[in-house]
Amino acid sequence: MTAPAVILLHGDDNVVVCCRTVEEGEPICLNGVDIVAAERVALGHKLARIDLPAGAKVIKYGASIGSMTAPVQAGGWVHMHNMKSDYIGAHLRDAAKG
């Protein structure tokens, strides 16, 4: 039995998490919605469930984890090359107390 391609962690999420490496062009059906992987995406990484324009909030676990810095279509890889964290980086916390 093959592992499912992705998992939806919360019903409000606009990204899904890969349960295994997903291959470019691989069709994925999730809750009756079909998307196609735009590229090869590794285990544990995120795919967009819907088109996400630049500036859109990335929702994972039902909460915003960052914002898109570049647009991505449904099925596209969402990672640090096209999104940014909306939180202060751990290495900056001590400097912010200053």
C-alpha positions in Angstrom: 0.0 0.0 0.0 1.3 3.4 -1.0 1.4 6.2 1.6 -1.0 9.0 0.9 0.6 11.9 -1.0 -0.4 14.7 1.4 -2.2 15.4 4.6 -4.5 18.3 5.5 -3.7 19.3 9.1 -6.7 21.6 9.6 -9.8 22.3 7.5 -8.9 26.0 7.2 -5.4 25.4 5.9 -4.5 26.6 2.4 -1.4 24.3 2.3 -1.1 20.5 2.7 2.0 18.6 4.0 3.6 15.9 1.9 3.5 12.5 3.5 6.1 11.2 1.0 8.0 12.7 -1.9 5.5 13.9 -4.5 6.6 13.8 -8.1 6.1 16.6 -10.7 2.8 16.2 -12.5 1.4 13.8 -9.9 -2.3 14.2 -9.5 -3.5 14.6 -5.9 -7.1 14.4 -4.8 -7.9 15.8 -1.4 -11.5 16.0 -0.1 -12.8 15.9 -3.7 -10.5 18.6 -4.9 -7.9 17.7 -7.6 -4.5 19.5 -7.8 -1.4 18.5 -9.7 2.0 18.8 -8.2 3.9 21.5 -10.1 7.3 20.1 -9.2 9.0 17.4 -7.2 8.4 18.2 -3.5 10.0 16.3 -0.6 8.4 14.6 2.4 7.4 17.1 5.0 7.2 20.1 2.7 4.1 22.1 1.8 2.0 22.3 -1.3 -0.5 25.0 -2.0 -4.2 23.8 -2.0 -5.3 26.9 -3.8 -3.6 29.7 -5.8 -1.7 31.9 -3.4 -0.9 35.4 -4.5 2.1 37.4 -3.2 1.2 38.8 0.2 -1.3 36.0 1.0 -1.2 34.5 4.5 0.0 30.9 4.6 -2.4 28.9 6.8 -1.1 25.7 8.5 -2.6 24.1 11.6 -5.5 26.6 11.2 -3.1 29.5 11.9 -1.0 31.9 9.9 2.6 30.8 9.7 3.8 33.4 7.2 3.2 35.3 4.1 3.8 34.6 0.4 6.7 36.7 -1.1 5.9 35.4 -4.6 2.7 33.9 -6.1 2.3 30.1 -6.4 -0.5 28.2 -8.1 -2.4 25.3 -6.5 0.0 22.3 -6.4 3.1 24.5 -6.1 5.8 24.1 -3.5 5.5 26.5 -0.6 8.8 27.0 1.2 11.3 29.7 2.2 12.0 30.6 -1.4 8.5 32.0 -1.9 7.2 32.7 1.7 8.5 34.4 4.8 7.8 33.9 8.5 5.7 36.6 10.1 7.5 36.0 13.4 10.7 37.4 14.8 13.5 35.0 14.1 14.9 33.3 17.3 18.3 34.8 16.6 16.8 38.3 16.8 14.8 37.9 20.1 17.7 38.9 22.4 18.5 42.0 20.3 14.8 43.1 20.4 14.9 43.1 24.2 17.9 45.4 24.1 
